[in-house]
Amino acid sequence: MKHYLVPALTLAAALSLTACSTGPTQATQSERPAAAAERIGTLNVSLLRVSESDFPAYDTPEALAADRPIVLAGVIDGWQQGPATQTYAGGPLDYRVILRIRITQPLKGVKSTSSLAPGIAYIALDQGAVIRDDSLPAGQWKPDKTIADFEKAMPSGTRILAYPRELPKEALSGPVKLSGDRLPRGARLMTVPPQGLVLEDPGLAAQRATGQTSLVGGREPLGVGGAGWLEPKSMDELIARLQQHGIAE
């Protein structure tokens, strides 16, 4: 019996390429210098960075906010199992994990989005590679990272800001084979672009390093869009910056 990791075909890369429209405030990732080195705190965001793609990177948090239908801030409410879709006939499943965000500060589009009325956003994210087990059919191979792994890496209560949009029902990359944990009535899965998750690392916040931000990017390093993303030093400063640019409800 062999066990090794097999990358699944992901929906995330395709959605990230369409989520950001091009404009004068953007440049592709390949046209930019490398993002500033990230500081290491207590969060492990590597679980969110399971695929790479070229995309139009926004120069500032407010530039991305202006181009997104929803912007919200809150805390991680927990993680749960998302749907798994078929990659190809006889192949492994493409698993998704769902990040629950309890909204504490609606900034844009939240009040007009009925699926967010209960105050929880359900963000679908790639769960990563599956473990190949030749003793089982490929459709029964399980993800390497469990829901408990995500909770340990980015625990409930962590402050977070997201730029989501509702995931079109037809956008799933293949037939749904496992439905995952049921969502409440009226709730919808959502997706975020590559720069669409920003977390406040409690370890970095506790260090209070002069001139250093306690924020980290989720799916991509925070500085991939440029120095403007590194200017806010805390989640409160990031929220205030967006509000100063008219991103407020």
C-alpha positions in Angstrom: 0.0 0.0 0.0 1.4 3.4 -1.0 0.6 6.7 0.6 1.7 10.0 -1.0 0.1 13.3 -1.9 -1.7 14.0 -5.1 -2.6 17.6 -5.9 -6.3 17.9 -6.9 -7.6 20.0 -9.7 -8.7 23.2 -8.1 -11.5 25.7 -8.7 -9.6 28.4 -6.9 -7.2 29.2 -9.6 -9.9 29.6 -12.3 -12.0 31.8 -10.1 -9.1 34.0 -9.0 -8.3 34.8 -12.6 -11.8 36.1 -13.2 -12.5 37.7 -9.8 -10.3 40.8 -10.5 -10.9 43.0 -13.5 -7.9 44.8 -15.0 -7.6 48.5 -14.4 -5.1 51.4 -14.1 -4.5 50.6 -10.4 -3.4 47.0 -11.1 -0.4 45.2 -12.5 0.1 41.5 -13.0 2.0 39.6 -10.3 4.8 38.8 -12.8 5.3 42.5 -13.4 6.0 43.3 -9.8 9.1 42.8 -7.6 8.9 40.0 -5.1 6.6 40.6 -2.2 8.3 41.8 1.0 9.3 38.9 3.2 6.6 37.9 5.6 7.1 37.8 9.3 6.3 34.6 11.1 3.7 34.7 13.9 1.4 32.1 15.4 -0.9 31.6 12.4 -0.1 29.1 9.7 -1.6 30.4 6.4 0.3 27.9 4.3 -2.8 25.7 4.3 -4.5 28.4 2.2 -1.7 28.6 -0.4 -2.0 25.3 -2.2 -2.0 26.6 -5.7 -0.3 29.4 -7.7 -1.7 31.6 -10.4 -0.9 34.8 -12.2 -3.5 37.4 -11.5 -4.0 41.2 -11.6 -2.7 42.4 -8.2 -4.3 45.4 -6.6 -2.0 48.1 -5.3 -4.0 48.9 -2.2 -6.7 47.4 0.0 -9.1 50.2 -1.1 -8.5 49.5 -4.8 -9.6 45.9 -4.3 -12.5 47.0 -2.2 -13.8 49.3 -4.9 -13.9 46.4 -7.4 -15.6 43.9 -5.1 -19.3 43.6 -4.3 -18.8 42.7 -0.6 -16.2 43.7 2.0 -16.6 42.5 5.6 -14.5 42.2 8.8 -15.0 39.8 11.6 -13.6 36.8 13.4 -13.1 33.2 12.3 -16.2 31.4 13.6 -14.8 27.9 12.7 -14.1 25.6 9.8 -16.2 22.8 8.3 -16.2 20.3 5.5 -17.2 21.7 2.1 -18.3 19.9 -1.0 -16.1 17.5 -3.0 -16.3 17.4 -6.8 -15.1 14.9 -9.3 -12.0 15.9 -11.2 -12.4 13.3 -13.9 -13.9 9.9 -14.3 -12.1 7.5 -12.0 -10.0 10.3 -10.5 -9.6 11.7 -7.0 -12.1 14.2 -5.6 -11.4 17.9 -5.4 -12.2 18.7 -1.7 -13.1 22.1 -0.3 -13.0 23.4 3.2 -15.4 26.1 4.4 -14.1 29.0 6.4 -16.9 30.6 8.6 -16.5 34.3 9.3 -18.7 35.8 12.0 -19.3 39.4 10.7 -18.7 42.1 13.2 -18.2 45.0 10.8 -20.0 45.1 7.5 -18.1 47.4 5.2 -19.7 47.0 1.7 -22.6 45.0 0.3 -23.3 43.0 3.4 -26.7 44.5 4.3 -28.0 44.1 0.7 -26.8 40.4 0.5 -29.6 38.2 1.9 -27.4 35.2 2.3 -25.4 37.1 4.9 -28.4 38.1 6.9 -27.6 35.7 9.8 -24.2 37.4 10.1 -22.0 34.5 9.0 -20.1 34.3 5.7 -19.2 30.8 4.3 -16.0 31.0 2.3 -15.2 28.0 0.1 -11.4 27.3 -0.1 -9.3 24.6 -1.7 -8.5 21.9 0.9 -5.4 20.8 -0.9 -3.9 17.6 -2.0 -5.3 14.1 -1.2 -3.4 11.2 0.1 -3.0 8.5 -2.5 -3.9 5.0 -1.2 -3.6 2.3 -3.8 -5.7 0.0 -1.7 -8.7 2.2 -2.4 -10.4 3.6 -5.5 -9.2 7.1 -6.2 -12.6 8.6 -5.4 -12.1 7.4 -1.8 -8.7 9.1 -1.2 -8.9 11.6 1.6 -7.5 15.1 2.0 -4.1 15.4 3.6 -5.3 18.3 5.7 -8.3 17.9 8.0 -10.7 20.4 9.3 -8.9 20.1 12.6 -5.7 21.1 10.9 -7.2 24.3 9.6 -8.7 25.1 13.0 -5.3 24.6 14.6 -3.5 26.7 11.9 -6.0 29.6 12.0 -8.1 29.2 15.1 -11.6 30.5 15.9 -11.5 34.0 17.2 -8.8 35.2 14.8 -9.6 38.6 13.4 -10.1 38.5 9.6 -11.1 40.8 6.7 -12.6 39.3 3.5 -13.5 40.5 0.0 -16.0 37.8 -1.0 -18.7 37.3 -3.7 -21.3 34.6 -3.8 -20.1 31.5 -5.6 -22.4 30.8 -8.7 -23.9 27.3 -8.3 -22.7 26.4 -11.8 -19.1 27.4 -11.0 -18.2 24.1 -9.3 -15.5 22.4 -11.4 -17.3 19.0 -11.7 -20.2 16.9 -10.4 -20.6 17.1 -6.7 -19.9 13.7 -5.2 -19.9 14.7 -1.5 -22.0 17.5 -0.3 -20.0 18.3 2.9 -21.6 19.9 5.9 -25.0 21.4 5.4 -25.3 25.2 5.3 -28.2 26.9 7.1 -31.2 27.7 5.0 -30.6 30.7 2.8 -26.8 30.7 3.2 -24.6 30.6 0.1 -21.0 29.5 -0.4 -18.7 32.4 -1.3 -15.3 32.8 -3.0 -12.5 35.3 -2.6 -9.8 36.5 -5.0 -6.1 35.8 -4.3 -5.8 39.0 -2.2 -9.2 38.5 -0.7 -8.3 37.4 2.9 -6.3 39.4 5.4 -5.8 38.0 8.9 -4.4 39.7 12.1 -1.7 37.4 13.6 -2.0 37.5 17.4 1.7 36.6 17.7 2.8 39.5 15.6 0.4 41.8 17.4 1.9 40.8 20.7 5.4 41.6 19.5 4.5 45.2 18.8 7.5 45.6 16.5 8.0 49.2 15.5 6.9 49.9 12.0 5.8 46.3 11.3 2.3 45.2 10.5 0.6 42.4 12.4 -1.5 41.6 9.3 -0.8 38.6 7.1 -2.3 37.7 3.7 -4.3 34.5 3.4 -4.1 33.1 -0.1 -1.2 35.3 -1.1 1.5 37.2 0.8 0.2 40.6 2.0 2.8 42.6 0.1 2.2 41.0 -3.3 0.2 44.0 -4.3 2.8 46.6 -3.1 3.7 48.7 -0.1 0.1 50.1 0.3 -0.9 46.8 1.8 1.8 47.0 4.4 0.9 50.4 5.6 -1.9 49.4 8.0 -0.3 48.0 11.1 -3.4 46.3 12.6 -6.9 45.2 11.7 -8.3 48.3 13.2 -6.1 50.5 11.0 -7.0 48.5 7.9 -10.7 48.9 8.6 -10.2 52.6 9.3 -8.3 53.0 6.1 -11.1 51.4 4.1 -13.7 53.6 5.8 -11.7 56.7 5.0 -11.9 55.7 1.3 -15.7 55.4 1.5 -15.9 51.7 2.1 -18.5 51.7 4.8 -22.1 50.8 5.5 
